[in-house]
Each structure stands twice: as structure tokens, then as C-alpha cells.
Amino acid sequence: RLFNSTRLPKLNRDELVTDEKGRHLLVLKRGNFYVFDVLDKDGDIVKASEIQANLQYILSDTSPAPEFPLGYLTSEERNTWALLRQKLLDNGNQEALKKVDSAVFCLCLDDFPIKDRIHLSHNMLHGSSVNRWYDKSFSIIMAEDGTAAINFEHSWGDGVAVLRFQNEVFKDSTQRPAVSPQSEPAAVDPSTIVQKLHFNLDDSLKAAIKNAKEKFDATASSLTIDTMEFKRGGKEFLKTQKLSPDAVSQLSFQMAFLRQYGQTT
């Protein structure tokens, strides 16, 4: 379920769908949707220089954010989203949605730098639905300054698989980077490779997106995040004391909840 997967909204019960035939990457930039193949017909990864050329082409697109960003619908109540998705299908968006659903994963390119840890936490946890598609199995979010994180849809599995994937990607990309600031993109024509997806929206769908945005903004604004850096110990120290770092973290959450609300559940 890690790759080529999405959570489809259905009435009363969602459906996890995997399309192993998908070879393309979904890229979001300013709420615009792009796809291009990152795997060849044999399932091998295409040359890094070709991926670089296609991403540079997308980054050079100056299209503004759409007036009605579709990503907000994935933040809606699931039954509401199920009905709206059917409307999208009825409006002739079958092929575009299929491209979104079957993509290997989603890459969200945010066009701003990260200000501080609090901004980092908000942006990677929920961000703006303008440039997100929360139904994908996972999304790599990258800010303008290169700060990156993974946001993943949790119904298909636990964080262990995603953490393992993220650690392997980080290790490989830092120890054996496929591209560098000096790398030259391949001599290909991305305009013939990259496909920009377009969606047909009627007035009812536009109104639904506006309503979803209002609800999303209200929910996001109600979330307060603060951070601190604790330097007196960490997971390695806890292991020397034969304590599970995860267990200590979970207990700390319960202690905080107990102090705040006087109960643990």
C-alpha cells in the first residue's frame, strides 16, 4: 500500500485502492496538478537527469493557484467527499482522477521557505489544502528552501513502513546523491512528457470547494503548536536504561493530557 495507492471516499466506508500499473509521479505546485512517468515500461526508474528536467519544467510554470483548489475536498468529512467525488466523475474528470489515484506517490512543491520550527510543524502536518491531496498513501512535501517531510494517509498502515522508507531515501540521497547543484538536466523536451491535469467544475462543485476551505481554515486555525528542544537525554539514553523510547513518548502524551484535562482518556 506504500506506492500507487490512495484512499477513495465511499459512503460509510472508504476503499483503499492500489494500481500497480501506474508509472507516473503526481506533482502539486500552487494547487496545479502535473504528472510524468518516473518508471519505464520495465519498471525501472528513469534517469535522474530526466526527472530533474521535468521538475525544472514544472517549477518554471508561472500559473497561479486555481480559484477553486481541488485539494480542499480531500479534507472534507468523508461521506460529503464521497458524494462530491461522484459529482467530479459525473463532470468528466474520470481520467484526471485516475491519474491522481494511481500515481506512485505525490510530491508537493511549496513555493515558500520555512520560517521556524512552528511553521515547519504546521506546514508538514496540514499545510494549506491548496497544495495537498490528503488521500494519497503518502506525499513528500518540499519547501522552497529544500526543507522536506513526509505526510501520509494513516488508514493503510502504521508509521514504521514510512519511517523505514524515509530513512532509506535520506541515507541514499545524502551518501549517493543522484543529482547535485552542478548536475545538468537531460536534453529532453519536458513539454512532451509532463502532463498538466485539468478538472471540470460546475457551480455546485465550486461552492463545495469554497465550503470545504472555510471548514479547513477554521480547523487549522484552532490548532496551536509550540516546540522545545530537550538536550538532557534522548532515545539512546533511554535504551541504556532498558526503556522503550516509544513507550516513554506515549506516556508523556498521557501525562500532558492528564495535567490538562484531569483524565487520561
C-alpha positions in Angstrom: 0.0 0.0 0.0 3.0 2.3 0.2 3.1 3.1 -3.6 0.5 3.6 -6.2 -2.2 3.8 -3.6 -5.0 6.1 -2.5 -7.9 6.1 -0.1 -11.1 6.6 -2.1 -14.0 8.2 -0.3 -17.1 5.9 -0.2 -20.4 6.3 1.7 -19.9 5.0 5.3 -16.7 3.1 4.4 -13.7 4.2 2.4 -11.8 1.9 0.0 -8.0 1.5 -0.3 -7.0 1.1 -3.9 -3.7 0.2 -5.4 -2.9 0.4 -9.1 0.4 -1.4 -9.7 0.4 -0.4 -13.3 0.9 3.3 -12.5 4.4 4.5 -13.6 3.9 8.3 -13.0 4.6 10.8 -10.3 2.0 13.3 -9.2 3.4 16.8 -8.6 1.5 19.6 -7.0 2.6 23.2 -7.3 0.4 26.1 -6.3 -2.6 23.8 -6.4 -1.9 22.8 -10.0 -1.6 19.1 -10.8 1.2 17.6 -13.0 2.1 14.0 -13.9 5.0 12.4 -15.7 6.5 8.9 -15.8 9.3 8.1 -13.4 9.3 4.4 -14.2 9.9 2.9 -17.7 8.0 0.1 -19.3 10.2 -2.5 -17.4 9.5 -0.9 -14.0 13.0 0.7 -13.7 13.5 4.2 -12.5 14.1 6.6 -15.4 17.4 8.6 -15.5 17.7 11.1 -12.7 18.6 13.8 -15.2 15.3 13.3 -17.0 13.4 13.6 -13.7 15.4 16.8 -13.0 14.5 18.2 -16.4 10.8 17.5 -15.8 10.8 19.0 -12.3 12.5 22.1 -13.5 9.9 22.5 -16.2 7.2 22.3 -13.6 9.0 24.8 -11.4 9.2 27.2 -14.3 5.4 27.2 -14.8 4.2 30.5 -13.5 0.5 29.5 -13.4 -1.3 31.0 -10.4 -3.2 28.8 -7.9 -6.6 27.9 -9.2 -9.6 29.9 -7.9 -11.1 26.7 -6.6 -8.3 24.4 -5.4 -9.5 20.8 -5.6 -7.3 19.6 -2.7 -9.7 21.1 -0.2 -12.2 18.4 -0.9 -9.8 15.7 0.5 -10.1 17.4 3.9 -13.9 17.2 3.9 -16.0 14.9 6.0 -15.7 11.5 4.2 -19.3 11.0 3.3 -19.5 14.5 1.9 -16.3 14.0 0.0 -17.7 10.7 -1.4 -20.7 12.4 -2.9 -18.6 15.3 -4.3 -16.1 12.9 -5.8 -19.0 11.2 -7.7 -20.0 14.6 -8.9 -16.4 15.1 -10.2 -16.7 11.8 -12.0 -20.0 12.8 -13.5 -18.5 16.1 -14.7 -16.0 14.2 -16.9 -13.0 14.1 -14.6 -12.5 10.3 -14.7 -9.1 10.3 -16.4 -7.7 13.1 -14.3 -8.7 11.5 -11.1 -7.4 8.1 -12.2 -4.0 9.8 -12.8 -4.1 11.2 -9.3 -5.2 7.9 -7.7 -2.7 5.7 -9.5 0.4 7.8 -9.1 3.4 6.2 -7.5 3.2 9.0 -4.8 2.6 12.7 -4.5 5.3 15.4 -4.5 4.1 18.7 -3.1 6.4 21.6 -4.1 5.7 24.6 -1.8 6.8 28.0 -3.2 7.9 29.5 0.1 10.7 28.9 2.6 10.2 27.5 6.2 10.3 30.3 8.8 10.9 28.3 12.0 10.0 25.1 13.8 6.4 26.1 14.4 5.9 27.0 10.8 7.6 23.7 9.9 5.2 21.7 12.1 2.1 23.4 10.8 3.1 23.2 7.1 4.1 19.5 7.2 1.2 18.4 9.4 -1.6 20.0 7.4 -0.3 23.0 5.4 -2.7 24.6 3.0 -5.1 22.2 1.2 -4.3 24.3 -1.9 -1.2 22.2 -2.4 -2.1 18.9 -0.8 -4.0 15.7 -1.7 -4.5 14.0 1.6 -6.0 10.8 0.1 -2.6 9.6 -1.4 -0.8 6.9 0.6 2.0 9.4 1.2 3.2 12.8 0.0 6.7 14.2 0.1 6.4 17.9 0.9 9.3 20.1 -0.1 9.6 23.8 0.7 11.4 26.4 -1.5 14.5 26.2 0.7 14.7 22.4 0.4 13.2 21.6 3.8 11.3 18.3 3.3 9.0 16.0 5.2 6.5 13.2 4.6 2.8 13.4 5.2 0.9 10.1 4.9 -2.6 8.8 4.9 -2.8 6.6 8.0 -5.5 4.1 7.3 -3.4 1.7 5.2 -0.6 1.1 7.7 1.5 2.3 10.6 4.4 4.7 10.6 7.0 2.0 10.6 6.9 1.4 6.9 7.0 5.1 6.1 9.8 5.8 8.6 11.9 2.9 7.1 11.3 4.3 3.6 12.2 7.9 4.6 15.3 6.7 6.4 16.5 4.8 3.3 15.8 7.7 1.0 17.6 10.1 3.2 20.6 7.8 3.6 20.8 7.1 -0.1 20.2 10.7 -1.3 22.9 12.1 1.1 25.5 9.4 0.7 25.0 8.7 -3.0 23.1 11.7 -4.5 21.8 11.2 -8.0 21.9 14.9 -8.7 23.7 17.9 -7.3 23.6 21.7 -7.8 26.1 21.2 -10.6 24.0 18.5 -12.4 22.7 19.3 -15.8 19.2 18.2 -16.8 18.8 15.8 -19.6 18.4 17.1 -23.1 14.7 16.2 -23.4 11.6 18.2 -24.1 9.5 18.2 -20.9 6.6 19.8 -22.6 6.0 16.5 -24.4 6.5 14.4 -21.2 4.8 16.4 -18.4 1.0 16.4 -18.5 -0.9 19.2 -16.6 -4.2 17.9 -15.3 -7.3 20.0 -15.7 -10.6 19.5 -13.9 -14.1 20.4 -15.0 -16.0 22.1 -12.1 -19.7 23.1 -12.2 -21.1 25.7 -9.8 -22.1 23.1 -7.2 -18.5 21.8 -7.0 -17.1 25.3 -6.8 -19.5 26.1 -3.9 -18.4 22.8 -2.2 -14.8 23.7 -2.5 -15.4 27.1 -1.0 -17.3 25.5 1.9 -14.5 22.9 2.4 -12.0 25.7 2.5 -13.9 27.5 5.2 -14.1 24.4 7.4 -10.5 23.5 6.8 -9.3 27.0 7.7 -11.4 27.0 10.9 -10.0 23.7 11.9 -6.4 24.5 11.1 -6.6 27.9 12.9 -7.8 26.1 16.1 -4.5 24.1 16.3 -1.8 25.6 18.4 1.7 24.2 18.2 4.8 25.0 20.3 8.2 23.4 20.4 11.1 22.9 22.7 14.4 21.2 22.4 15.3 18.8 25.2 19.0 18.2 25.4 19.4 16.3 28.7 18.7 12.9 27.1 17.2 11.1 24.2 16.4 7.6 22.8 19.9 6.3 23.2 20.0 7.1 26.9 16.6 5.5 27.3 17.8 2.3 25.7 20.7 2.1 28.1 18.1 2.2 30.9 16.2 -0.6 29.2 13.3 1.7 28.4 11.4 1.9 25.1 11.7 5.4 23.6 8.3 5.0 22.0 6.7 3.9 25.3 8.2 7.0 27.1 6.8 9.2 24.4 3.4 7.7 24.7 3.4 8.1 28.4 4.5 11.7 28.1 1.4 12.4 25.9 -0.8 10.8 28.5 0.8 12.8 31.3 0.3 16.0 29.4 -3.3 15.1 28.7 -3.8 14.2 32.4 -2.4 17.6 33.6 -4.5 19.5 31.0 -7.8 17.7 31.5 -7.6 15.7 34.7 -8.1 12.3 32.9 -6.1 10.1 30.6 -8.9 9.3 28.0 
